[in-house]
């Protein structure tokens, strides 16, 4: 959790958007690889690596936002 807390939110957001939507000319790799995963066609190592590469920033962003929501707030009485 310490490493996740150190990640800056705004750059992580832009990295997740850029890698999630790349390439911009055709269907994004992330959507293509997720479709392959759900249809059980994701078997080549390059496709698995591609899913990992394009999906990791989005997963980190989700975990960062989730940790910000559930983080206990310091309240002073």
Secondary structure, DSSP 4 states (H G I P E B T S, - for coil): -HHHHHS-HHHHHHHHHHHHH-SSSSS-HHHHHHHHHHTT---SHHHHHHHHHHHHHHHHHHHHHHHHHHSPPP---
